[in-house]
Amino acid sequence: MFGILCHSLFNGHQSFKFVSSNNLTTLTSNYLPIIKKKKKTMSSFDDDDVQYDRAKEIKKFDDTKLGVKGLLDSGVMKVPRFLIHLEETLQNPSSSSSLCLNVPVIDLKGYDDDNDDGIIRRSNIVSEIKEASSKWGFFQMVNHGVPISVMDELLNVIREFHEQPSEVKKEWYSRDHKVKVRFYCNGDLFVSKAANWRDTIAFDFQDGPLKPQDYPLICRNVVSKYMEHVSKLRENLSELLSEALGLRRDYLSSIECMKSETMVCHYYPPCPEPELTIGTSKHSDPSSLTILLQDFIGGLQVLHQDQWVDITPIHGALVANIGDFMQLITNDKFKSVEHRVLARRIGPRASAACHIYPSATHRNKQYGPIEAFTSNQSPSKYKKTSSNEYLGYYRSKGLDGNKALPYFRV
């Protein structure tokens, strides 16, 4: 009887079993021809592969509307070619542990206390944020005001959504950026050279709160509750970042560069060959700021001093990172730093990245470096652009391993 070895995960442990042809799904039969007998990186494919049609393969994959998890559920034991990355993009530089590099952890407790101790505490927090934003572009936050129970609930519903029956999940599948809530796999699937090992459900709040019927029932209450807390944190961080830049407390709020949010909830299934692919390619974010919630699995790394540094998960912490738009308007005072997520044999990994942008009414407003940060000695390093224009260019190039920001340099 014909069959294949199928992967499963139980209580954190991987197992494999033989599945007969009678039980294989249609998706498996679609991908059996691309299961390789030996491991290959993109650079090692030879002349036998000249007939490979990537466009046809990704179209067939996308038409299933099942994402990477659908591949795994079908029993695929080898990473399909369209998910295999160039060897140089997968190289793992020296371990950060030997260099004693750690992403800053900032305790926000007491930042808004209205007494002498609170004033001193806020000043210290502002200094820490300034240091982290200018040198790392990343920092973790504790005592940030978002209840840990709400954070844990969100991670749970992310997993629950992606682990629903296929027919339920497929109803939300879309590649239309105008759809407020959509499930998809790799936003740049049709423009990237290699896809990432992850699936996503995205929520667009740029025009304001969503209606209850806009949400999948499974995550309606939890997502809206989480966003209420994150919106308050966004306002507080807008003030703290303004002060860290030496500006008046309400400056970033007044120019409305941190007024709206989109949230992408990623699901990284366990990968049978993590050495061949990646969870998220090296990139920087196009937003003004990103607030990230990650679970305990790990895999997130930031590029610092030409080394990939692990951002070790801390239960109850949120990760903040400066986006390209913030680097542009601060004329490089704050840095938008490249980061990535590794594929792993363990999982699934869940995360929620809340990207903060200019307000909906300012999508086409032209932003350039803030006047206070330019002079004859330090001229503007970037031409003016809008968030719409920047996002359009960012999406057109995909996660190709190169930053979008240099395109907008003067």
N, C-alpha and C positions, 0 to 999 in steps of 0.2 A: 504494500500500500504506500502511495506517495504521501509525503508530509514534510514539515519543517519543524525545527526547534523554535519554540516560542518563549519569549521573555515574560516574566511576571515578577512582581515585587510584593512581598508580604512582611509586614512589621519591620520594614527597613532592610530586608534581606532579599537578594535577587535569587530567582530560581528559573529553571528552564524545563519545558516539557515538550513532548512530541505531539503534534496536532495533525490529524489525518486530513487529506484533501477535502473530505466532505465538510469539514468544519472551517476551512479557510475562507476568509471573506473575499469579496471582489477586489478590495484594495490590495490584498496580498498578491493575488494573481497579476495585478497590474505591475507590481514591483519585483516579482521573482526574477525577471530578466536582468535586473540591475544589481542583484545581490552578488557580490564579488567573492572569488575563491581565496583571495589574499588581500591584505590591507594595502590601500594605496592612498597617497596624498595626491592633491591635484596635479602636482608637478611630475608625478611618476607615470601618468597615463601614456601609453605608447601608440604606435601607428594603428593598432587593432581597434582603436577607439575613434577613428576619424569619422565614422558614421554616426557618432553620438549626437543626438538632437536635444539640446538642453531645453529649448523653448517648448518642444513637444512634451518633454518629461514634466516640467513644472506646470504646464497647462493641465495635464492629466492629474497631477497631484492636487492642484488647486480646485479642480472640478469635484473632487471628493468632498470638499468642505469639512474635512476631518482633522486637518492640521498634522503636526508631528506626532501627537499622541495617537492619532488614527493609524499612523504607520506602525507604531509600537504595538498597539492593540491587535493589529492584523498579524503580528508574528514576525515582522521584519527583523532580522538579526544582524544585518549589515547596514551601515549608513549609506543611503542612496547617493549617487554621484553629485546631484545638484546641491547636496548639503556638505560636500567635502571641500575643505579650504586649502589654499596654498600652504605649503609647509612653513614658509617664513612667517605667515600670519599666526601660526599655532605655536611658534617657538616660545618656550617659557624661560625668560631670563632668570638670573640668580635669585634665589629665595630671599624675600625681604627680611626674614627672621634673622639672617646672618648680618644684616645691615642695621638692625634695630630701628627700622622705619615703621612708624605707626601713624595712621590717620588720626588727627586730633579729635578728642572727645570733649565736648563743651557742655557743662552743666548749666542749664538755663534757670535753675531755681533762684528765685529772688530778684529776677531781672526787672520786675515791675513794683517792687516794694517801695512804698512812699515814706522812707525814713533815711537817716544818714547812712546806715549800713546798706540799705537798698541802693542808694546813689553810688556808693563805692562798688557794690556788687555789680551793678549795671555797667559801670565804667570798665571793670575787669572783663566782663563778658564781651563788651564791644571790642576791646583790645584783642581778645582771643579770636573773635570772628574775623577781625581785620587780618590778623596773622594767618589764619587758616585759609581765608579767601584769596589772599595775595600770593601765598606760597604753595598751597596744596590744591585749592579749588574745591576741596571736600572737607567736611567735618561731620562727626556724629553728634547727635544731640540727645541728652537725657533730661528728664524733668521739663519737658516741652509743653505739657498741658494736654496732650492727647492720651486718654486713658488706655492702659495696656490691654484691658479687656476688649476695648473696641478694635484695637490693632490686631489682636489675636483672632477676633471674630472675622475681620476682613480677610486675613490669610486663609482661614478655614473656608469661607465662601468662594474664594478664588479657586481653591482646589475642588470644591464641590461643583462649581460651574463646569470646569474643564473635565470633570470625571462623570458628568451626566451621560445618559444614553445619547448616542450619536445623533439620532433623529431630532432630539430636543435641541441640542447644541447647534445643529446645522441651520436652524431657523434664524439664528442671529449672525450668520456668516455674511460678510460684506467687505468690499474693497473701496467703497464710496466714503470718502472723508467727510461728506456732508451728513452721513448717518450718525446720530448722536450716540448710540450704543451699538457696538458691532464686535463680532468675534472674527478673528482672522489669523493667518499664519504669515509672518514676515511682511511688513508693509512695503518693503522694497523687493519682494520676491521676483518681480519681472525685470528689475534693473540691476540687481546685485550680481556679482560673479559667483557667489556661493551663498546659500541660505543659512539661516541660524536655526539651532535646535531649540525652538520655543514656539509656543502659541500665546495668543493675546486676546483679552477682551478690553475694549477701550470705552471710556465715558467722556463725552465732550460737554463741559460745563461753561464754555466760553460765552454763551448767550444767557447764562443764568442757571438756576436749579432745574433739574429735569422733572417731568411729570411722573407720577408713580407708574403709569402704564408704559413709560419709556424703558423701564428696567426689566431684566429677567426676574421673574418672581423669586428665584432662589437667592438673589443678592440685593433685592430692593431696599430693605430697611437698613441693612448693615452698611452698604455703600453710602447712602445718604447721611447716615449718622457719622461715619468716618469723615466725610467731606465737611460737615459742619465744624468739626474740631480742627481740621486742616486749614480751613478758610481763616479761622481765628489765628492759627499759628502763622499763616502767610502774612497777615497784617502785622503781627508782632515782629516777624523777621524783616519785613519791609522797613520798619523803624530802626531796628538794630543794624541792618546793613547800611542805611542812610547815615547813621552816626559813625559807623566804621569807616565810611568814605569821607568823614569830616564835613558832612552836609547837615542841614537841619533835619530834625527827626522825621518830618512828614514829606521829605523831598521826593523819594521814589514813589510815594503814594500820589503826590501832586502831579507827576508826569504820567501816571497811570501805566507804568511798565510792569507792574506786578498785581494786576487786577482780575485776571481770569485763570481758569485751570482746565486742563485735560488730565485724565488719569488713565494710565495703561497698566493693566494687571497681567503680568507675565506668568506663564506656567512652563517650567522646564522639566519634561519627563526624564527619567533615568535614561542614559544613552549607552547603547551596547559597545560603541567605539568612540569614546570621548577624545581620543588622540587624533581623530580625523576631522572633527568639526568643533563648533563653538556655540555657546548659548547665546551670546550677543557679541557681535564684532566690535573691534576697537572703534570708538566714536566719542564725540562730545555732544552735549545736548543743545538743541537750538533755542531753548527757552531762556527766560531771565534767571530762573532758579528752578531746581528740581528738589522735591522732598520725597525721599524713598523709604518705603517700609520693606524690609527683607526678612525671610524666615531664618531658621538656624542652619540650613544646609550649607551656606557659604558659596563661594565661587566668584563674587564680585571683586574686581581688582582695579586699582587706579594707577596710572602711569606717573611715577614721580622719580625725578633724577634718573631717567632712563631705566627704571626698574618697575616691574609690576608688583605692587604692594597690595596684599590682601586687606579687605575691609572686613575684619572679623565681626560676625553678627553679635550684637549685644541685645539681650531680651529687653524690650521696652524702649530701645533707642530708635531714632529716625536718622537717616543720612541726608544731609543737605549738600548739593553741589551747584556751583556757579555755572550758568549756561552761557552759550555764545553771545546772546543778546546783552547780557550783563557785562561781559568783557568788552563788547563793542561800545556801549554807552559810557563805560568807565575808562575808556582809552587805555586798556590793558592794566589798570590798577588791580582789578580782580581777574582771576584766571579761570577760564573754562577748560577743564583738563580732560584728556581722553581716558576712557575706562572701558572695561569689557566684563563679560560673565563667561566663565568656563563651563563647558559641558562636563557632566560627571556621571559615573555609573550609579551613584546613589540619587535618590530623589523620590518624589518630585520636589523641585524648588519652586516656591511661590514668592512673588514680590509685587508691589504696587508703587509705581512712579507717578507722582503728581507734578506735572510740568506747568509752571506758572508763566503766563504771557501778558502782554499789554491787554487792556480792556477791549471788549468786542467793538466798541465804537472807535477804537484807535488802531484797528488792524491795518489800515492803510496810511496811518500817520507816519511821517518820516522821522526816524530817530537817528541821531548821530552822537558822537562823543559829547558828554556834558561840558558846557563852556568852562566850568571851573577847572577842568582837567586838561585844557588846551592853552597854549601860549605860543609866542614866537619860538621859544626854546623847545617847546614840546607840542608840536602841531598835531592836528587830528590824524589819527592813524587809519581811520575808516571813513568811507563815504556813507552818506545817509541812506537808510533803507527802512522799509516797513516790516512788521512781523510777517505779513502775508508774503511779501517778496522773499524774505529770508527762508521761510518755510517752503516756498515753492522751489527754490534752488536746492535746499537741503533734501527734499523728497526726490527731486529729479536725479540726483547723484547716488542716492542710496547710501547704505553703510559700507562704503568702499575702502575704509581704513584711512581716509584722508579727511581732515577737518574742512568744513564749509566756510569758516570765518576768513581764511586768506583771500577768498574770492572778492570780499568786500573791502579789502585794504586799499588805501589811496595809492 
